Amino acid sequence: MKKLRQVTVIGLGLLGSSVTLAIKGGNSGIKAVAYSHRASTRQKARKLGVADVVYDDIRQSVAEADMVILATPICTFEEILKTIGPGLKKGCIVTDVGSTKVLVHKWAKTLPRGVYFVGSHPIAGSEQRGVDFGRDDLFHNALCIVTGEKNINSKARAIIKKFWTTLGCKVSTMTAREHDKILGNVSHLPHAMAAALLNASDMKKLKWCGKGFIDTTRIASGASNIWTDIFYTNSENICKEIEAAVNQLNKLKKAIRQKDKKQIEKLLSLAREKRAKLIQYKVSKKELM
């Protein structure tokens, strides 16, 4: 970590502002620099003190950076990388906090020689958004997935892993393709299902819903522009997962329509058992079968 003198975060939503706050609160000696394309966000960030310096110009913000973290909606990454690339100093490491990785790694190939890209996905946050909700402890005990192919610079990857560990994350590594396939199931599909459940519901009926419905659909409160980019950049995997979910709904629908109590109970019991194993794993960290 002694090699990192300045970390620049581009984007000051929940994740971006939490990164700068965590750097500032960690007594690491790293200068936390930030940039947001909105003037109002930059002004608010300065007032809240979320970074040591908040720049008005994106190129100026990265000129002295040893690490740059992209924390904007994923589909903005390609243009940002093209914009900042020529101004990055040799040896700079670029990473991100995006929820998809294959396309991001492809876009990062435009970075100049001597600048290294390593993908990052800290699995932290909530449906809240904006610089106002930044927290210096957001990454404590959170899982962070670091992505990169076999030819990735090993020193750069080691620095990225150490950085997220220092912020409190438990780091795992995998390829970009593995990441997008797994997250398509455990993260992106649930959001699609929550959105579909709400869109299938009549507003006149919703006033009668209970806590279960509120809990089940909580993640649909996430920013629509951010989730549009996630679905757009991981479309193949998400469509496969939606098809699998539809197949399971059709199985349950068939059993219900045929009033097959044994099959209904079998399907519900299977789901209940899987969830029990999941909760046990999250508590004990033993192998999930």
C-alpha positions as CSV (number, residue, x, y, z in Angstrom):
1,M,0.0,0.0,0.0
2,K,3.0,2.3,0.3
3,K,3.0,2.5,-3.5
4,L,-0.3,4.3,-3.4
5,R,0.0,8.0,-2.7
6,Q,-3.1,9.1,-4.5
7,V,-6.4,7.3,-5.3
8,T,-8.9,9.1,-7.5
9,V,-12.5,8.0,-7.5
10,I,-14.6,9.0,-10.5
11,G,-18.3,9.1,-9.5
12,L,-19.6,10.1,-6.1
13,G,-22.7,8.0,-5.5
14,L,-23.0,5.6,-2.6
15,L,-20.1,3.4,-3.5
16,G,-17.8,6.1,-4.8
17,S,-18.2,8.4,-1.8
18,S,-17.9,5.4,0.6
19,V,-14.5,4.5,-1.0
20,T,-13.1,8.0,-0.5
21,L,-14.5,8.2,3.1
22,A,-12.9,4.8,3.9
23,I,-9.6,5.9,2.5
24,K,-9.7,9.1,4.6
25,G,-10.7,7.2,7.7
26,G,-8.1,4.5,7.4
27,N,-5.0,6.6,8.3
28,S,-3.3,5.0,5.3
29,G,-1.6,8.2,4.2
30,I,-3.3,7.9,0.8
31,K,-4.7,11.1,-0.7
32,A,-8.4,10.6,-1.6
33,V,-9.3,12.6,-4.7
34,A,-12.7,12.6,-6.3
35,Y,-14.5,13.8,-9.4
36,S,-18.2,13.9,-10.4
37,H,-19.7,15.2,-13.7
38,R,-22.4,17.0,-11.8
39,A,-21.4,20.4,-10.3
40,S,-24.0,20.1,-7.6
41,T,-22.6,16.7,-6.5
42,R,-19.1,18.2,-6.4
43,Q,-20.3,21.1,-4.3
44,K,-22.1,18.8,-1.9
45,A,-19.1,16.5,-1.7
46,R,-16.8,19.4,-0.7
47,K,-19.4,20.5,2.0
48,L,-19.6,16.9,3.4
49,G,-15.8,16.4,3.2
50,V,-16.0,13.0,1.5
51,A,-12.6,13.5,-0.1
52,D,-9.4,15.4,0.4
53,V,-9.8,17.1,-3.0
54,V,-12.8,17.3,-5.3
55,Y,-11.8,18.4,-8.8
56,D,-14.0,20.1,-11.4
57,D,-12.0,18.6,-14.3
58,I,-11.8,14.8,-14.8
59,R,-8.4,14.9,-16.5
60,Q,-6.9,17.0,-13.7
61,S,-8.3,14.6,-11.1
62,V,-6.4,11.6,-12.5
63,A,-3.1,13.4,-13.5
64,E,-1.2,12.3,-10.4
65,A,-3.2,9.2,-9.5
66,D,-1.6,5.9,-8.7
67,M,-5.0,4.3,-8.8
68,V,-8.2,5.3,-10.5
69,I,-11.6,3.8,-9.5
70,L,-14.5,4.1,-11.8
71,A,-17.7,4.4,-9.7
72,T,-20.2,5.6,-12.3
73,P,-22.9,3.7,-14.3
74,I,-21.2,0.9,-16.3
75,C,-22.1,2.2,-19.8
76,T,-20.1,5.4,-19.0
77,F,-16.9,3.5,-18.5
78,E,-16.0,3.2,-22.2
79,E,-16.0,6.9,-22.8
80,I,-14.3,7.7,-19.4
81,L,-11.5,5.3,-20.2
82,K,-10.9,6.9,-23.5
83,T,-11.0,10.4,-21.9
84,I,-8.6,9.7,-19.0
85,G,-6.3,7.2,-20.7
86,P,-3.9,9.6,-22.3
87,G,-3.5,11.5,-19.1
88,L,-2.6,8.6,-16.8
89,K,0.9,8.3,-15.6
90,K,2.9,5.1,-16.3
91,G,2.3,2.5,-13.7
92,C,-1.2,3.7,-12.8
93,I,-3.8,1.0,-11.9
94,V,-7.4,1.5,-13.1
95,T,-10.2,-0.5,-11.4
96,D,-13.9,-0.1,-11.0
97,V,-16.9,-1.1,-8.8
98,G,-19.2,-2.3,-11.5
99,S,-21.5,-5.3,-11.3
100,T,-20.5,-6.7,-14.7
101,K,-17.1,-7.3,-16.0
102,V,-16.6,-8.9,-19.5
103,L,-17.4,-5.7,-21.5
104,V,-15.4,-3.6,-19.0
105,H,-12.3,-5.6,-19.5
106,K,-12.8,-5.3,-23.3
107,W,-13.1,-1.5,-23.0
108,A,-10.1,-1.3,-20.8
109,K,-7.9,-2.6,-23.6
110,T,-7.8,1.0,-25.0
111,L,-5.7,2.1,-22.0
112,P,-2.2,3.1,-22.9
113,R,0.8,0.7,-22.5
114,G,2.1,0.8,-18.9
115,V,-1.4,1.5,-17.4
116,Y,-3.0,-1.6,-15.8
117,F,-6.6,-2.5,-15.5
118,V,-7.9,-4.9,-12.8
119,G,-11.7,-5.4,-12.3
120,S,-13.2,-5.0,-8.9
121,H,-16.7,-5.6,-7.6
122,P,-17.3,-4.9,-3.9
123,I,-20.6,-6.5,-3.1
124,A,-21.8,-3.8,-0.8
125,G,-24.4,-1.1,-0.7
126,S,-28.2,-0.8,-0.8
127,E,-31.0,0.7,-2.8
128,Q,-30.0,4.1,-1.5
129,R,-28.0,6.3,-3.8
130,G,-26.1,9.6,-3.8
131,V,-23.1,11.2,-2.0
132,D,-25.3,11.8,1.1
133,F,-25.4,8.1,1.9
134,G,-21.6,7.5,1.8
135,R,-20.2,5.6,4.8
136,D,-16.6,4.9,5.8
137,D,-17.6,1.4,7.1
138,L,-19.7,0.3,4.0
139,F,-17.0,-2.3,3.0
140,H,-16.4,-3.9,6.4
141,N,-16.8,-7.7,6.0
142,A,-18.2,-7.2,2.5
143,L,-17.2,-9.6,-0.2
144,C,-15.2,-8.1,-3.1
145,I,-14.6,-10.0,-6.3
146,V,-11.4,-9.1,-8.2
147,T,-11.4,-10.1,-11.9
148,G,-8.6,-10.5,-14.4
149,E,-7.4,-12.9,-17.1
150,K,-4.2,-15.0,-16.9
151,N,-2.1,-12.3,-18.6
152,I,-3.1,-9.6,-16.1
153,N,-0.2,-7.8,-14.3
154,S,0.2,-9.8,-11.1
155,K,1.7,-6.9,-9.1
156,A,-1.3,-4.7,-10.1
157,R,-3.7,-7.4,-9.0
158,A,-1.9,-7.9,-5.7
159,I,-2.2,-4.1,-5.0
160,I,-5.9,-4.1,-5.8
161,K,-6.5,-7.1,-3.6
162,K,-4.6,-5.4,-0.7
163,F,-6.5,-2.2,-1.2
164,W,-9.9,-3.8,-0.8
165,T,-8.7,-5.9,2.1
166,T,-7.5,-2.7,3.8
167,L,-11.0,-1.2,3.3
168,G,-12.4,-4.2,5.2
169,C,-13.4,-6.5,2.3
170,K,-13.0,-10.3,2.0
171,V,-11.5,-10.7,-1.5
172,S,-12.0,-13.5,-4.0
173,T,-10.7,-13.7,-7.5
174,M,-12.2,-15.1,-10.7
175,T,-12.3,-14.5,-14.4
176,A,-14.6,-11.8,-15.8
177,R,-16.8,-14.5,-17.5
178,E,-17.2,-16.5,-14.3
179,H,-18.1,-13.3,-12.5
180,D,-20.8,-12.3,-15.0
181,K,-22.3,-15.8,-15.0
182,I,-22.5,-16.1,-11.2
183,L,-23.7,-12.5,-10.6
184,G,-26.3,-13.0,-13.3
185,N,-27.9,-15.6,-11.1
186,V,-27.4,-14.3,-7.5
187,S,-27.7,-10.5,-8.1
188,H,-29.1,-9.6,-11.5
189,L,-31.9,-12.2,-11.6
190,P,-33.4,-11.2,-8.2
191,H,-33.6,-7.5,-9.4
192,A,-35.4,-8.6,-12.6
193,M,-37.8,-10.7,-10.5
194,A,-38.5,-7.9,-8.1
195,A,-39.2,-5.5,-10.9
196,A,-41.4,-8.1,-12.7
197,L,-43.4,-8.8,-9.4
198,L,-44.1,-5.1,-9.0
199,N,-45.0,-4.5,-12.6
200,A,-47.4,-7.5,-12.5
201,S,-49.1,-6.1,-9.5
202,D,-52.2,-3.8,-9.4
203,M,-51.6,-0.6,-7.5
204,K,-55.1,-0.9,-6.0
205,K,-54.2,-4.2,-4.5
206,L,-50.7,-3.2,-3.3
207,K,-52.1,-1.1,-0.5
208,W,-53.0,-4.5,1.2
209,C,-49.5,-6.0,0.9
210,G,-47.6,-7.0,4.0
211,K,-44.0,-7.0,5.1
212,G,-43.2,-10.0,3.0
213,F,-44.0,-8.2,-0.3
214,I,-42.0,-5.2,0.9
215,D,-39.0,-7.3,1.7
216,T,-39.3,-9.3,-1.5
217,T,-39.3,-6.2,-3.7
218,R,-36.9,-4.0,-1.8
219,I,-34.1,-4.2,-4.4
220,A,-36.5,-2.8,-7.1
221,S,-35.8,0.6,-5.5
222,G,-32.4,0.6,-7.0
223,A,-31.5,3.3,-9.5
224,S,-33.1,2.4,-12.8
225,N,-30.2,3.9,-14.9
226,I,-27.6,1.8,-13.0
227,W,-29.6,-1.4,-13.4
228,T,-30.4,-0.7,-17.0
229,D,-26.6,-0.7,-17.7
230,I,-26.2,-3.9,-15.7
231,F,-28.9,-5.7,-17.7
232,Y,-27.5,-4.3,-21.0
233,T,-23.9,-5.4,-20.3
234,N,-24.8,-8.9,-19.1
235,S,-27.8,-9.6,-21.3
236,E,-27.0,-13.2,-22.3
237,N,-26.4,-14.5,-18.7
238,I,-29.5,-12.6,-17.4
239,C,-31.7,-14.0,-20.1
240,K,-30.6,-17.5,-19.3
241,E,-31.4,-17.0,-15.6
242,I,-34.8,-15.5,-16.4
243,E,-35.6,-18.5,-18.6
244,A,-34.6,-20.8,-15.7
245,A,-36.8,-18.9,-13.3
246,V,-39.7,-18.9,-15.7
247,N,-39.3,-22.7,-16.0
248,Q,-39.6,-23.0,-12.2
249,L,-42.6,-20.7,-12.1
250,N,-44.3,-22.9,-14.8
251,K,-43.6,-26.0,-12.8
252,L,-45.2,-24.4,-9.8
253,K,-48.1,-23.1,-11.9
254,K,-48.7,-26.5,-13.4
255,A,-48.8,-28.1,-9.9
256,I,-51.2,-25.4,-8.6
257,R,-53.5,-25.7,-11.6
258,Q,-53.7,-29.4,-11.3
259,K,-54.2,-29.1,-7.5
260,D,-51.3,-31.5,-7.0
261,K,-50.6,-30.9,-3.3
262,K,-47.7,-33.3,-3.2
263,Q,-45.9,-31.5,-6.0
264,I,-46.6,-28.1,-4.6
265,E,-45.2,-29.1,-1.2
266,K,-42.2,-30.7,-2.9
267,L,-41.3,-27.6,-4.8
268,L,-41.9,-25.3,-1.7
269,S,-39.9,-27.7,0.5
270,L,-37.0,-27.7,-1.9
271,A,-36.8,-23.9,-1.9
272,R,-37.1,-23.9,1.9
273,E,-34.2,-26.4,2.3
274,K,-32.0,-24.4,-0.1
275,R,-32.6,-21.2,1.8
276,A,-31.8,-22.9,5.1
277,K,-28.5,-24.2,3.7
278,L,-27.7,-20.7,2.3
279,I,-28.4,-19.0,5.7
280,Q,-26.3,-21.7,7.5
281,Y,-23.4,-21.1,5.1
282,K,-23.6,-17.3,5.6
283,V,-23.4,-17.8,9.3
284,S,-20.9,-20.6,9.6
285,K,-19.0,-20.1,6.3
286,K,-18.9,-23.9,5.9
287,E,-19.0,-25.3,2.3
288,L,-22.3,-24.7,0.6
289,M,-23.6,-27.8,-1.1
